[in-house]
Amino acid sequence: MLKSKTFLKKTRAGGVMKIVREHYLRDDIGCGAPGCAACGRAHEGPALEPQPQDPASSLCPQPHYLLPDTNVLLHQIVSAWRPGTWASVASSLRLPGSLETYVEQEQGENANDRNDRAIRVAAKWYNEHLKKMSADNHLQVIFITNDRKNKEKAVEEGIPAFTCEEYVKSLTANPELVDRLACLSEEVNEIESGKIIFSEHLPLSKLQQGIKSGTYLQGTFRASRENYLEATVWIHGDNEENKEIILQGLKHLNRAVHEDIVAVELLPKSQWVAPSSVVLQDEGQNEEDVEKEEERERMLKTAVSEKMLKPTGRVVGIIKRNWRPYCGMLSKSDIKESRRHLFTPADKRIPRIRIETRQASTLEGRRIIVAIDGWPRNSRYPNGHFVRNLGDVGEKETETEVLLLEHDVPHQPFSQAVLSFLPKMPWSITEKDMKNREDLRHLCICSVDPPGCTDIDDALHCRELENGNLEVGVHIADVSHFIRPGNALDQESARRGTTVYLCEKRIDMVPELLSSNLCSLKCDVDRLAFSCIWEMNHNAEILKTKFTKSVINSKASLTYAEAQLRIDSANMNDDITTSLRGLNKLAKILKKRRIEKGALTLSSPEVRFHMDSETHDPIDLQTKELRETNSMVEEFMLLANISVAKKIHEEFSEHALLRKHPAPPPSNYEILVKAARSRNLEIKTDTAKSLAESLDRAESPTFPYLNTLLRILATRCMMQAVYFCSGMDNDFHHYGLASPIYTHFTSPIRRYADVIVHRLLAVAVGADCTYPELTDKHKLADICKNLNFRHKMAQYAQRASVAFHTQLFFKSKGIVSEEAYILFVRKNAIVVLIPKYGLEGTVFFEEKDKPNPRLIYDDEIPSLKIEDTVFHVFDKVKVKIMLDSSNLQHQKIRMSLVEPQIPGISIPTDTSNTDLNGPEKKKIKLGK
């Protein structure tokens, strides 16, 4: 049946346009109940359960389906409920867009009331329809709504209806589900005192007017990790004058949570403040003790020079909440039998959350997930509800789950919808696959990777041509052959964005059948590839470049160490070794040329754990050893990425996916320049080339590790490299590589950016056809935004995994003493690097409840004088490393000074190997 509406619309030119909107009503949609005689036809999509599981509801003892209204689903969806009825309804019970249940909006009826009526009509229809299935059928549809008027109308119309709370409390077999009820509004469950703490948030309409007029500024709220009473707001748009605004004090933060989009009002200049150097953690149990907060806020305000003051503001309203489920631990109330407790998130930027639970004794000492429901004006903390129990604190599986959730790493198993697009096994290369593809199986190609690598993206070859020149090939797994645009496999790969490598596991971007098998360029099997082949002279100058889809058969899968042994061995002269030597010789020339152009050679200590084969706990921790072969592979990957970037930009000047590395602002280099000056060295930072040259010159015959330390500091000064769409940006330059253009082509198994680049290159060389999204620069920009976020989160997750495994290592090792170098000096601490473990940590010189030593900090040198001892950047010290487990939520590596000896500060060198959690704890002097 067809329904239509006709109306007239005036155009800008003054004409009148007739618009007809048509609404097609179907009469062929089944109810979803299996074997329904009344429908007399097969249903489409997922079916309702034939006999829903009895949830033991005291309100509805007979079997029933649930029909929640939209608001109930939106409020409770994060709780991941698992009663059989609820789970089945959320996925299966459809409101048929059919003749029987269609509802038109009536005169004077708003959209919300029309939607409520439509759901009631559907509930009534289902109840009447289910009765027709059989005479003895007792199935019911129960309507769940928290809207009082909607519920009253449903009952009047003969529909069984309950609020969410009424229904959940009726599930006598599952009393714990009450804990998962979301608070309905910010006014519900307010603390009894009723004292107003925060000012009211302005409505969205007023905020939008204020932003338009310039009264308010819109930005992203970024809470501080070190100080819970301080935050910054990064202003959106081109407001260069006030790009970052400081907020200090509870009332000025005004219930904003990290990553919320907020509206802020700029305070008068007389009220501007400087960023605080005080470290403050919210450790109070008394959620109403606001006077203590005000006392702490006064600590933040110290006398500073006017040039240090920053634009300061206050939050006047929330434009968009960006809450998510939070991992953390329950801080059980001291009040016996209390159901109200505080939850402490693992992320220090998130405020504590007040929840009600009957399971406090069970949940104590466990990692749990909690969701925020609202934040009333008279509550020190937001309200929330318990969602899920993850497991015991410190358990490897639990902590891995926490770090993946906290860094928003998608890690659920691939769905059947995704897996359905994988090739059927056994798989082999067909004649169709060979179309537009070169057969390169005769070439002596090999791969060089870290030990244990199963997702081999790249392989190389080098051979001499008859004309005396060299042919060099980089062959990359042809992942885009298996992942076709727009299908479920492509969408999931795009969502994940990158493979995440943790210390003990890998979270794949694509299913294992592709990552470790069909796409992996393993030796002695035919594999599809995308090849970049150059003809070069012996001086590594490119004479010709060719891109082609190909079939290869790798002759060897080598580790970096195995490849190095072949290159160095005088007894090995086979084809693979000859190819490796040719590649290595050319790579050295390419690297020298890159460095001459201004490419940076920076340093970042990377560690490798050696795991116990049975317990999988770390038994050794070492910095990774880099060989010539690491550099050899890197040079050809860089060259391939640059060559491909040029090609896709030539063909798609507006739609190329590229990668750029912005030059750091001069202020970023201050710490590096000052540190070098303290050693009578000059570091120039006006260009990448001058920085690279001055780093090369910064050598000390008596202190060989100094150059590495300087390069580590230089790495900290850099900006983050990002993906972007060529049509949305003018600056393509990659600062670190000194390249005018760059992209990622060489790792499509583990990076979705490379998959897009492969598709662009395939179209450019006529090996594949295009599709609309590939040449839509706005959609490409959205893809880049997600890829940048996923890449950043993957890095953070990897660092968190290293930090956790480092804790496990020192937990078993106990307390150790090691040499370290000072990287930074602070007002009350030094930050040191321990080369043996690639480990960085902070040695504090102030302790709680103890007299503070005499500290003199000099920012210009920079240096820190403690009593009569002066510490400079790069000074060598000796520290004790230990695991401090006194705070279960935030276990951490603690470092204390051993040498030089400072009375009352340094730990005696004969300190026994003591567990910080045992009875001997007091023997060890810990930093704050």
TAZILIN-V847587 format. One record per residue. N is the residue number from 1. RES is the residue in three letters. PHI is phi in degrees with one decimal (* if undefined). NEAR is the number of other C-alpha atoms within 12 Angstrom. Layout:
N RES PHI NEAR
N RES PHI NEAR
This chain:
1 MET * 15
2 LEU -114.5 14
3 LYS -114.4 17
4 SER -139.6 14
5 LYS -124.7 14
6 THR -121.9 13
7 PHE -149.1 13
8 LEU -105.2 13
9 LYS -132.2 14
10 LYS -82.6 12
11 THR -87.9 11
12 ARG -63.2 8
13 ALA -76.8 8
14 GLY 98.4 8
15 GLY -80.4 10
16 VAL -120.7 12
17 MET -115.3 14
18 LYS -92.4 13
19 ILE -117.2 14
20 VAL -116.6 13
21 ARG -109.0 13
22 GLU -106.8 13
23 HIS -126.9 18
24 TYR -91.2 16
25 LEU -105.9 20
26 ARG -92.1 17
27 ASP -119.2 18
28 ASP -119.7 20
29 ILE -96.6 24
30 GLY -75.0 33
31 CYS -77.0 42
32 GLY 97.7 35
33 ALA -82.0 36
34 PRO -61.4 25
35 GLY 67.7 22
36 CYS -75.1 25
37 ALA -70.1 20
38 ALA -65.3 22
39 CYS -71.8 21
40 GLY 64.4 17
41 ARG -155.9 17
42 ALA -73.6 19
43 HIS -87.8 23
44 GLU -100.8 18
45 GLY 73.1 16
46 PRO -67.3 20
47 ALA -94.7 24
48 LEU -71.5 34
49 GLU -63.7 28
50 PRO -61.1 23
51 GLN -139.9 23
52 PRO -59.1 28
53 GLN -62.1 24
54 ASP -69.5 24
55 PRO -84.8 30
56 ALA 56.1 24
57 SER -88.8 27
58 SER -71.4 18
59 LEU -84.1 22
60 CYS -132.5 28
61 PRO -66.7 20
62 GLN -82.6 20
63 PRO -56.9 25
64 HIS -157.2 36
65 TYR -101.7 44
66 LEU -108.2 48
67 LEU -122.1 43
68 PRO -80.2 42
69 ASP -79.6 39
70 THR -58.9 23
71 ASN -66.0 24
72 VAL -61.8 28
73 LEU -62.1 26
74 LEU -63.6 18
75 HIS -73.2 28
76 GLN -105.7 39
77 ILE -61.6 26
78 VAL -69.5 27
79 SER -75.2 35
80 ALA 50.5 27
81 TRP -60.4 28
82 ARG -131.5 23
83 PRO -64.0 27
84 GLY -53.8 26
85 THR -65.8 34
86 TRP -63.2 37
87 ALA -60.7 26
88 SER -70.5 28
89 VAL -68.4 33
90 ALA -57.0 30
91 SER -96.8 23
92 SER -113.6 28
93 LEU -79.4 34
94 ARG -105.4 32
95 LEU -86.6 32
96 PRO -61.9 28
97 GLY -81.7 24
98 SER -121.4 25
99 LEU -59.8 23
100 GLU -71.6 25
101 THR -117.8 27
102 TYR -67.5 27
103 VAL -128.5 26
104 GLU -90.9 24
105 GLN -70.7 16
106 GLU -87.8 14
107 GLN -58.6 9
108 GLY 80.0 10
109 GLU -93.6 14
110 ASN -80.9 13
111 ALA -62.1 15
112 ASN -65.8 18
113 ASP -65.1 22
114 ARG -63.1 20
115 ASN -65.2 24
116 ASP -59.7 34
117 ARG -65.6 31
118 ALA -62.4 29
119 ILE -67.6 39
120 ARG -64.5 39
121 VAL -60.6 34
122 ALA -64.2 36
123 ALA -62.2 40
124 LYS -64.5 31
125 TRP -60.0 30
126 TYR -61.5 38
127 ASN -60.8 29
128 GLU -68.1 23
129 HIS -67.7 29
130 LEU -65.5 34
131 LYS -65.0 21
132 LYS -75.3 23
133 MET -61.4 25
134 SER -164.1 15
135 ALA -65.6 11
136 ASP -94.7 9
137 ASN -76.9 19
138 HIS -112.6 22
139 LEU -65.2 32
140 GLN -130.5 33
141 VAL -109.8 39
142 ILE -99.8 40
143 PHE -90.3 46
144 ILE -110.9 39
145 THR -148.6 38
146 ASN -99.8 32
147 ASP -85.4 26
148 ARG -58.5 16
149 LYS -65.0 17
150 ASN -61.9 32
151 LYS -65.3 29
152 GLU -60.3 23
153 LYS -65.5 24
154 ALA -62.4 32
155 VAL -63.1 22
156 GLU -58.7 14
157 GLU -87.2 19
158 GLY 81.5 21
159 ILE -98.1 31
160 PRO -62.6 33
161 ALA -140.0 38
162 PHE -143.5 34
163 THR -76.0 32
164 CYS -60.9 35
165 GLU -64.4 26
166 GLU -59.0 23
167 TYR -66.6 35
168 VAL -63.9 34
169 LYS -67.6 25
170 SER -80.9 23
171 LEU -83.3 26
172 THR -62.6 20
173 ALA -78.6 16
174 ASN -129.6 21
175 PRO -63.1 22
176 GLU -66.6 28
177 LEU -66.3 32
178 VAL -60.2 31
179 ASP -61.4 34
180 ARG -92.5 37
181 LEU -71.3 39
182 ALA -76.9 38
183 CYS -66.4 33
184 LEU -75.4 28
185 SER -157.3 22
186 GLU -70.8 24
187 GLU -84.1 19
188 VAL -78.2 21
189 ASN 59.0 27
190 GLU -69.7 29
191 ILE -66.1 26
192 GLU -64.1 14
193 SER -61.7 15
194 GLY 71.9 17
195 LYS -69.5 18
196 ILE -75.6 19
197 ILE -101.9 30
198 PHE -112.5 28
199 SER -77.4 23
200 GLU -70.4 20
201 HIS -74.2 28
202 LEU -71.0 22
203 PRO -65.8 17
204 LEU -57.6 19
205 SER -61.6 15
206 LYS -70.3 19
207 LEU -63.2 28
208 GLN -64.5 23
209 GLN -62.8 17
210 GLY -64.8 22
211 ILE -67.7 26
212 LYS -63.5 14
213 SER -82.3 12
214 GLY 91.8 17
215 THR -67.1 19
216 TYR -118.5 31
217 LEU -120.1 42
218 GLN -101.8 41
219 GLY -165.6 37
220 THR -99.2 32
221 PHE -79.9 43
222 ARG -120.0 31
223 ALA -73.8 32
224 SER -89.0 32
225 ARG -76.2 23
226 GLU -88.3 20
227 ASN -140.7 31
228 TYR -71.9 37
229 LEU -100.3 43
230 GLU -135.6 46
231 ALA -154.7 40
232 THR -126.3 44
233 VAL -120.3 40
234 TRP -87.5 33
235 ILE -76.5 30
236 HIS -77.1 23
237 GLY 89.7 15
238 ASP -102.0 13
239 ASN -78.0 15
240 GLU -71.0 12
241 GLU -66.7 14
242 ASN -123.1 27
243 LYS -76.1 22
244 GLU -131.7 29
245 ILE -118.0 43
246 ILE -89.6 39
247 LEU -122.5 44
248 GLN -133.2 39
249 GLY 97.6 37
250 LEU -53.2 36
251 LYS -68.3 30
252 HIS -77.9 37
253 LEU -70.2 42
254 ASN 44.6 41
255 ARG 69.8 44
256 ALA -77.4 49
257 VAL -119.8 43
258 HIS -43.6 33
259 GLU 81.7 25
260 ASP -65.8 32
261 ILE -91.7 30
262 VAL -125.0 44
263 ALA -109.1 44
264 VAL -121.4 44
265 GLU -107.7 32
266 LEU -75.0 33
267 LEU -81.7 25
268 PRO -58.9 13
269 LYS -57.7 15
270 SER -65.5 14
271 GLN -106.0 20
272 TRP -69.9 27
273 VAL -130.8 34
274 ALA -103.2 30
275 PRO -55.5 30
276 SER -79.5 31
277 SER -100.6 20
278 VAL -84.3 24
279 VAL -96.2 22
280 LEU -130.4 24
281 GLN -111.6 22
282 ASP -80.0 32
283 GLU -118.1 21
284 GLY -75.1 23
285 GLN -96.9 25
286 ASN -81.6 25
287 GLU -74.4 31
288 GLU -106.5 22
289 ASP -81.3 20
290 VAL -80.6 24
291 GLU -61.9 15
292 LYS -63.8 19
293 GLU -62.5 27
294 GLU -64.2 19
295 GLU -65.1 15
296 ARG -67.2 25
297 GLU -62.4 28
298 ARG -66.0 19
299 MET -63.9 21
300 LEU -71.1 26
301 LYS -89.5 23
302 THR -114.4 18
303 ALA -69.1 16
304 VAL -136.6 16
305 SER -70.9 11
306 GLU -61.7 15
307 LYS -69.1 13
308 MET -87.4 15
309 LEU -69.9 21
310 LYS -120.9 30
311 PRO -52.6 34
312 THR -125.6 35
313 GLY -148.1 42
314 ARG -142.3 40
315 VAL -76.8 43
316 VAL -108.8 37
317 GLY -174.4 37
318 ILE -107.7 37
319 ILE -86.2 30
320 LYS -152.7 21
321 ARG -79.0 22
322 ASN -117.9 22
323 TRP -69.8 25
324 ARG -142.8 27
325 PRO -65.9 32
326 TYR -114.3 43
327 CYS -89.3 41
328 GLY 172.6 44
329 MET -134.6 40
330 LEU -81.9 40
331 SER -99.3 35
332 LYS -64.2 30
333 SER -65.8 25
334 ASP -75.2 16
335 ILE -79.1 13
336 LYS -64.4 12
337 GLU 65.3 15
338 SER -70.4 17
339 ARG -100.1 23
340 ARG -99.9 32
341 HIS -137.8 38
342 LEU -102.1 37
343 PHE -106.3 48
344 THR -106.0 41
345 PRO -65.8 34
346 ALA -65.7 35
347 ASP -80.8 31
348 LYS -66.7 30
349 ARG -82.9 30
350 ILE -99.0 42
351 PRO -68.1 43
352 ARG -64.5 40
353 ILE -124.2 41
354 ARG -87.9 41
355 ILE -127.9 44
356 GLU -112.9 34
357 THR -153.0 33
358 ARG -93.5 25
359 GLN -106.5 27
360 ALA -53.9 31
361 SER -64.1 19
362 THR -71.8 18
363 LEU -86.2 30
364 GLU -63.6 28
365 GLY 78.9 26
366 ARG -123.9 32
367 ARG -81.6 40
368 ILE -131.3 40
369 ILE -111.3 38
370 VAL -131.3 45
371 ALA -112.6 42
372 ILE -82.6 42
373 ASP -104.8 37
374 GLY 179.6 32
375 TRP -138.5 39
376 PRO -65.1 35
377 ARG -66.3 30
378 ASN -103.1 30
379 SER -118.1 35
380 ARG -63.6 37
381 TYR -124.5 40
382 PRO -70.3 40
383 ASN -88.5 39
384 GLY -154.9 46
385 HIS -143.5 42
386 PHE -67.4 46
387 VAL -112.9 37
388 ARG -157.4 29
389 ASN -97.9 31
390 LEU -91.7 30
391 GLY 137.9 25
392 ASP -71.0 24
393 VAL -62.3 31
394 GLY 89.7 28
395 GLU -67.3 20
396 LYS -58.4 26
397 GLU -64.8 22
398 THR -63.2 24
399 GLU -66.9 36
400 THR -66.8 37
401 GLU -61.0 34
402 VAL -61.7 39
403 LEU -67.4 36
404 LEU -69.8 33
405 LEU -67.1 30
406 GLU -66.5 31
407 HIS -103.6 31
408 ASP 52.8 29
409 VAL -91.4 34
410 PRO -63.5 30
411 HIS -139.6 32
412 GLN -69.5 19
413 PRO -58.3 17
414 PHE -63.7 26
415 SER -71.9 18
416 GLN -62.9 14
417 ALA -60.7 15
418 VAL -70.3 24
419 LEU -65.3 24
420 SER -66.0 18
421 PHE -94.8 26
422 LEU -80.5 31
423 PRO -62.9 22
424 LYS -78.8 13
425 MET -95.3 11
426 PRO -72.7 10
427 TRP -105.8 19
428 SER -147.9 17
429 ILE -75.6 24
430 THR -103.3 13
431 GLU -62.0 11
432 LYS -64.3 10
433 ASP -63.7 23
434 MET -80.3 23
435 LYS -64.2 19
436 ASN 57.7 23
437 ARG -138.5 30
438 GLU -91.5 26
439 ASP -90.5 24
440 LEU -114.7 30
441 ARG -66.7 24
442 HIS -79.0 17
443 LEU -75.8 29
444 CYS -86.9 32
445 ILE -100.7 44
446 CYS -143.7 42
447 SER -113.7 44
448 VAL -133.0 45
449 ASP -143.1 33
450 PRO -65.6 24
451 PRO -62.5 18
452 GLY 82.9 16
453 CYS -72.5 24
454 THR -113.1 30
455 ASP -97.3 40
456 ILE -84.8 41
457 ASP -81.0 44
458 ASP -132.5 46
459 ALA -143.6 51
460 LEU -133.7 52
461 HIS -150.8 46
462 CYS -147.3 38
463 ARG -146.8 33
464 GLU -88.2 24
465 LEU -90.3 15
466 GLU -63.9 9
467 ASN -82.0 12
468 GLY 94.2 12
469 ASN -79.1 22
470 LEU -111.4 29
471 GLU -107.7 35
472 VAL -121.2 43
473 GLY -125.7 43
474 VAL -110.7 50
475 HIS -115.1 51
476 ILE -114.6 51
477 ALA -51.4 48
478 ASP -86.2 45
479 VAL -66.9 51
480 SER -66.1 40
481 HIS -67.1 39
482 PHE -93.4 36
483 ILE -108.7 37
484 ARG -91.0 28
485 PRO -57.0 29
486 GLY 88.5 20
487 ASN -79.3 18
488 ALA -61.5 22
489 LEU -65.9 31
490 ASP -65.5 32
491 GLN -63.2 24
492 GLU -69.3 31
493 SER -63.7 45
494 ALA -64.4 38
495 ARG -65.2 32
496 ARG -69.9 37
497 GLY 78.0 41
498 THR -159.3 37
499 THR -78.9 38
500 VAL -110.8 36
501 TYR -101.5 29
502 LEU -97.2 29
503 CYS -63.4 30
504 GLU -120.3 26
505 LYS -150.4 22
506 ARG -124.7 30
507 ILE -99.8 33
508 ASP -71.7 35
509 MET -77.4 45
510 VAL -124.5 48
511 PRO -56.6 38
512 GLU -60.4 23
513 LEU -56.0 27
514 LEU -85.0 39
515 SER -64.0 35
516 SER -109.3 25
517 ASN -133.0 30
518 LEU -65.3 37
519 CYS -94.0 42
520 SER -69.0 41
521 LEU -82.8 46
522 LYS -69.7 36
523 CYS -79.0 27
524 ASP 66.3 19
525 VAL -134.8 24
526 ASP -75.1 29
527 ARG -138.2 45
528 LEU -81.2 44
529 ALA -140.8 51
530 PHE -118.7 49
531 SER -108.1 44
532 CYS -114.3 43
533 ILE -122.2 34
534 TRP -112.4 33
535 GLU -102.2 29
536 MET -126.2 30
537 ASN -89.1 24
538 HIS -73.3 27
539 ASN -100.9 21
540 ALA 61.6 31
541 GLU -93.5 21
542 ILE -77.7 22
543 LEU -101.9 17
544 LYS -143.4 19
545 THR -130.5 24
546 LYS -134.1 28
547 PHE -114.9 36
548 THR -152.9 36
549 LYS -72.0 39
550 SER -150.0 36
551 VAL -120.9 36
552 ILE -126.9 44
553 ASN -138.6 31
554 SER -62.9 37
555 LYS -91.4 30
556 ALA -163.7 32
557 SER -109.7 34
558 LEU -106.0 35
559 THR -88.1 25
560 TYR -59.3 30
561 ALA -66.1 22
562 GLU -64.1 26
563 ALA -65.0 35
564 GLN -65.1 28
565 LEU -60.5 21
566 ARG -62.9 28
567 ILE -61.8 29
568 ASP -83.0 20
569 SER -78.9 16
570 ALA -74.7 13
571 ASN -91.3 11
572 MET -108.4 18
573 ASN -139.1 17
574 ASP -73.2 17
575 ASP -60.4 22
576 ILE -63.9 31
577 THR -65.1 32
578 THR -61.0 27
579 SER -62.0 35
580 LEU -62.5 42
581 ARG -65.5 31
582 GLY -63.8 33
583 LEU -62.9 45
584 ASN -65.2 35
585 LYS -63.3 29
586 LEU -66.1 35
587 ALA -61.3 33
588 LYS -64.1 26
589 ILE -67.4 24
590 LEU -61.6 30
591 LYS -66.1 31
592 LYS -59.8 21
593 ARG -67.0 22
594 ARG -63.2 26
595 ILE -65.2 27
596 GLU -62.1 22
597 LYS -79.6 23
598 GLY 114.1 29
599 ALA -67.3 32
600 LEU -92.4 36
601 THR -111.9 31
602 LEU -102.2 26
603 SER -140.9 24
604 SER -149.6 23
605 PRO -66.1 28
606 GLU -111.9 26
607 VAL -115.8 29
608 ARG -128.2 30
609 PHE -95.6 29
610 HIS -103.4 21
611 MET -98.6 20
612 ASP -67.4 16
613 SER -66.2 10
614 GLU -97.9 8
615 THR -84.2 12
616 HIS 62.6 19
617 ASP -88.6 27
618 PRO -68.6 30
619 ILE -112.6 23
620 ASP -152.8 23
621 LEU -136.2 30
622 GLN -136.5 23
623 THR -76.5 19
624 LYS -70.0 23
625 GLU -91.4 18
626 LEU -103.4 22
627 ARG -113.6 23
628 GLU -57.8 29
629 THR -66.6 35
630 ASN -60.0 28
631 SER -66.7 29
632 MET -59.3 38
633 VAL -63.2 42
634 GLU -58.2 30
635 GLU -61.3 33
636 PHE -76.9 40
637 MET -67.4 36
638 LEU -61.3 33
639 LEU -63.8 38
640 ALA -64.6 40
641 ASN -62.3 38
642 ILE -68.4 33
643 SER -61.0 35
644 VAL -67.8 44
645 ALA -57.7 42
646 LYS -62.3 32
647 LYS -65.1 32
648 ILE -70.4 37
649 HIS -73.6 29
650 GLU -61.2 19
651 GLU -83.7 22
652 PHE -130.2 30
653 SER -62.1 24
654 GLU -100.5 25
655 HIS -127.6 36
656 ALA -80.8 46
657 LEU -90.1 53
658 LEU -122.1 50
659 ARG -130.7 41
660 LYS -126.1 34
661 HIS -128.7 29
662 PRO -65.8 27
663 ALA -70.3 29
664 PRO -68.7 25
665 PRO -67.3 16
666 PRO -53.3 19
667 SER -62.1 16
668 ASN -62.9 20
669 TYR -87.5 29
670 GLU -55.2 24
671 ILE -63.2 31
672 LEU -67.9 40
673 VAL -62.2 33
674 LYS -65.4 32
675 ALA -63.3 36
676 ALA -66.4 35
677 ARG -62.6 22
678 SER -65.7 25
679 ARG -109.4 25
680 ASN 59.8 14
681 LEU -118.4 22
682 GLU -110.5 23
683 ILE -112.8 35
684 LYS -95.6 26
685 THR -128.3 29
686 ASP -68.2 20
687 THR -138.7 23
688 ALA -62.7 37
689 LYS -65.4 27
690 SER -67.1 22
691 LEU -64.8 39
692 ALA -60.6 33
693 GLU -67.0 25
694 SER -70.6 28
695 LEU -67.0 37
696 ASP -63.3 27
697 ARG -80.2 20
698 ALA -78.7 30
699 GLU -117.0 24
700 SER -136.0 19
701 PRO -58.0 10
702 THR -89.8 9
703 PHE -142.8 17
704 PRO -61.7 13
705 TYR -77.5 23
706 LEU -59.2 32
707 ASN -63.3 31
708 THR -63.4 27
709 LEU -61.9 38
710 LEU -63.6 46
711 ARG -68.9 35
712 ILE -64.0 33
713 LEU -63.2 35
714 ALA -62.5 37
715 THR -59.9 27
716 ARG -67.6 23
717 CYS -82.9 27
718 MET -74.4 29
719 MET -86.5 21
720 GLN -81.9 22
721 ALA -74.2 28
722 VAL -138.1 33
723 TYR -83.9 43
724 PHE -155.7 39
725 CYS -96.4 40
726 SER -58.4 35
727 GLY -80.1 23
728 MET -114.9 23
729 ASP -153.7 22
730 ASN -106.3 16
731 ASP -97.2 23
732 PHE -99.4 34
733 HIS -64.2 29
734 HIS -103.8 33
735 TYR -62.6 34
736 GLY -64.7 36
737 LEU -95.1 37
738 ALA 53.1 32
739 SER -118.4 34
740 PRO -70.1 26
741 ILE -153.1 37
742 TYR -158.6 42
743 THR -151.9 47
744 HIS -117.1 41
745 PHE -126.4 50
746 THR -93.6 44
747 SER -137.8 41
748 PRO -72.7 43
749 ILE -69.0 49
750 ARG -116.8 43
751 ARG -137.5 40
752 TYR -71.3 42
753 ALA -54.8 47
754 ASP -66.2 42
755 VAL -63.4 43
756 ILE -62.3 49
757 VAL -62.2 48
758 HIS -60.2 51
759 ARG -65.4 40
760 LEU -62.9 44
761 LEU -66.4 43
762 ALA -61.3 38
763 VAL -67.1 27
764 ALA -61.7 29
765 VAL -102.5 27
766 GLY 75.4 19
767 ALA -94.6 27
768 ASP -156.6 24
769 CYS -100.0 21
770 THR -84.9 23
771 TYR -147.9 16
772 PRO -54.5 15
773 GLU -65.5 19
774 LEU -68.3 32
775 THR -114.3 28
776 ASP -108.6 22
777 LYS -67.3 24
778 HIS -70.7 23
779 LYS -69.1 22
780 LEU -65.1 31
781 ALA -63.6 29
782 ASP -65.0 22
783 ILE -61.4 33
784 CYS -60.9 37
785 LYS -60.5 24
786 ASN -66.1 27
787 LEU -62.4 38
788 ASN -63.3 30
789 PHE -65.6 25
790 ARG -63.3 34
791 HIS -64.1 34
792 LYS -65.4 25
793 MET -65.0 28
794 ALA -62.9 36
795 GLN -61.7 25
796 TYR -63.6 24
797 ALA -64.0 34
798 GLN -63.4 30
799 ARG -64.7 27
800 ALA -64.7 31
801 SER -65.6 34
802 VAL -62.7 34
803 ALA -61.8 35
804 PHE -65.3 35
805 HIS -70.8 39
806 THR -65.1 39
807 GLN -61.6 35
808 LEU -60.9 35
809 PHE -62.8 32
810 PHE -77.1 36
811 LYS -64.9 30
812 SER -82.9 21
813 LYS -82.5 22
814 GLY 82.7 26
815 ILE -94.9 31
816 VAL -128.3 32
817 SER -109.3 30
818 GLU -144.8 27
819 GLU -75.5 29
820 ALA -144.9 37
821 TYR -121.9 38
822 ILE -78.4 39
823 LEU -93.3 41
824 PHE -140.8 37
825 VAL -113.5 37
826 ARG -116.5 33
827 LYS -65.9 28
828 ASN -135.6 30
829 ALA -162.5 34
830 ILE -124.7 40
831 VAL -102.7 36
832 VAL -120.3 40
833 LEU -117.7 37
834 ILE -104.2 35
835 PRO -56.6 31
836 LYS -58.6 23
837 TYR -109.0 30
838 GLY 59.6 30
839 LEU -105.8 37
840 GLU -115.7 34
841 GLY -158.9 34
842 THR -115.2 34
843 VAL -104.3 42
844 PHE -89.3 31
845 PHE -116.1 37
846 GLU -129.6 27
847 GLU -124.0 19
848 LYS -64.0 13
849 ASP 63.9 9
850 LYS -133.6 14
851 PRO -61.0 12
852 ASN -79.7 18
853 PRO -72.4 25
854 ARG -78.9 21
855 LEU -115.8 26
856 ILE -126.4 23
857 TYR -105.0 24
858 ASP -121.2 22
859 ASP -73.1 20
860 GLU -78.0 20
861 ILE -70.2 27
862 PRO -86.0 32
863 SER -155.3 32
864 LEU -135.9 32
865 LYS -100.5 26
866 ILE -116.5 33
867 GLU 54.4 20
868 ASP -110.3 16
869 THR -108.1 22
870 VAL -107.7 25
871 PHE -109.1 38
872 HIS -114.5 34
873 VAL -59.3 39
874 PHE 78.6 37
875 ASP -63.2 32
876 LYS -90.7 28
877 VAL -135.7 33
878 LYS -121.2 29
879 VAL -129.5 42
880 LYS -99.0 39
881 ILE -111.6 45
882 MET -150.5 41
883 LEU -95.0 39
884 ASP -101.4 32
885 SER -105.9 23
886 SER -66.0 18
887 ASN -110.5 20
888 LEU -57.4 25
889 GLN -65.2 29
890 HIS -127.8 26
891 GLN -65.4 26
892 LYS -152.4 29
893 ILE -79.4 35
894 ARG -107.3 37
895 MET -125.9 41
896 SER -130.8 46
897 LEU -74.1 45
898 VAL -109.3 31
899 GLU -134.6 26
900 PRO -69.5 24
901 GLN -75.5 21
902 ILE -125.5 23
903 PRO -53.7 18
904 GLY 82.4 24
905 ILE -116.8 34
906 SER -74.3 32
907 ILE -85.1 30
908 PRO -58.1 23
909 THR -66.9 21
910 ASP -96.2 15
911 THR -58.0 26
912 SER -72.2 20
913 ASN -74.5 24
914 THR -110.9 27
915 ASP -77.6 26
916 LEU -65.3 29
917 ASN -99.1 20
918 GLY -90.8 16
919 PRO -67.4 10
920 GLU -88.5 14
921 LYS -51.9 21
922 LYS -70.8 14
923 LYS -69.3 18
924 ILE -98.4 34
925 LYS -90.2 32
926 LEU -97.8 34
927 GLY -71.3 32
928 LYS -63.4 22
